Amino acid sequence: METLLQVQHLQKSFGDLRVLNDIDFEIHKGEVATLIGSSGSGKSTLLRCINLLEIPNGGQIIFKGKNILTDSIQVTSYRAKVGMVFQSFNLFNNLNVLENCMIGQIKVLKKSKEEAKAKAMKHLTEVGMQDFAKANSRRLSGGQKQRVAIARTLCMDPELILFDEPTSALDPEMVGDVLDVMKKLAANGMTMAVVTHEMQFAKEVSDRVIFMDQGVIAEQGTPEDLFDHPQHERTKQFLSRYANR
Amino acid sequence: MSIDFNFAWQTFTTSWPMFWYGIKVTLALAFVGTLVGLVIGLIIGAIRGLSVDPLDGKGVRVLKGLGHLITRLYIWIFRGTPMMVQAVFLYYLLRPVIGWTSLTAGMVIISINTGAYMAEIIRSGIQSIDVGQTEAAKSLGMTNTQTMMSIIFPQAIRNSFPSIGNQLIVNIKDSSMLNAIAVTELFFQTTSIAGSTMRYLEVYMIACIIYLILTTIASIILNAIEKHMSDDHQVSIKANV
């Protein structure tokens, strides 16, 4: 399988605090990788480094064979290929639902309005939000916002989508809708890296599970490896906390 | 000495053309000053809002640093000195160089003075916007300029509209200081009429009333716009999730 993204020896510190230490992993095309671990383990920072919202202090991020930290690559065009879905949705408050899905296409991909609109409607339909196209994005519920945010990302035709705890800010009854959309994407072959606390989702959907602890990858493998036969004491402890809930 | 209301009314009707001229100049100064000041404020606010990005090269960092320095200097000087003094100083400083009329000078000075205040208004408007908005725009691949123009400015202007509108009212009143360089605005006209009639109380009372009417109309209009902006003109949505 073609390797889409390789992360090698990645390091990130905030001042004296080392948040990521010697991170190594890769994601193949069409694969779903989930990152699990307790709060503060560095999962979200790792995801943000991949999209260059945080700049790593060391190591390499190789996307389709090119090192995005050193090779002269246009950051904006790289970001356009790597979508991001945020915990707090971050829909543009000054734009309605449809415009949220069109602006990236028009400004970054330089598409015509008609083209952008058609594509936006297609992806809004995919996430079940087509009836809300003209709605004020601030007036939606959390679950609706997140589905629009996913549609907004899909409109850019990304090769990889990063999900940063996409369901953590949602009421429990809305989590299912968002996870269903993500499962559908995974089934359609979208490459995804997902930071999540939804263990059931990680188990069902992932091809690879990465367990992070205190800024390092403590263990990674298939869901069967990690959930059924965890090797590390830390992994066992972490998973037992979820099993007991 | 008491106010002769009959005389005041007579003066008002006979001198109306002069007052009217002054009103037009005052309103022109206030509108131009507020609008150009807003544009200046947006530019300055954007420069001050630029954080030094670790991805920037050395040249860009130096430019950004220089930008911060110049804008801080500008705000410091123009907020820290009276507009009347700025007007007199700049008018006489530049008159031999560019030969400007006092009206042009007045327009320029009220604009750059307002710009210094607008810069602070816009900056706090930008700061009130959640950082997630910028991150989302970046994650789509938008450039800094695109993010500013399409996402941040529209929200910053909307958030700080009450303060921006307040500047218009301030400018209707403060344009009177430009009489110091003989701009024929309302206060300057009033002084001329007072000088020719020798009845100061009545004439300045008229000026007071006119200023009050102008600022009242302006604030009614601004309130209406503000209400319109906060009204939800979108389709109401049932929470069905």
Interface residues (C-beta under 8 A of the other chain):
Chain A: N51 L52 L53 I55 V75 T76 S77 Y78 R79 A80 K81 V82 G83 M84 F86 S88 F89 N90 L91 F92 N93 N94 N96 I103 G104 K107 V108 F132 K134 A135 N136 R139 L140 S141 G143 Q144 A149 R152 T153 M156 E173 M174 D177
Chain B: P54 L55 D130 G132 Q133 E135 A136 A137 K138 S139 L140 G141 M142 T143 Q146 S150 I151 P154 Q155 R158 D232 Q234 V235 S236 I237 A239 V241
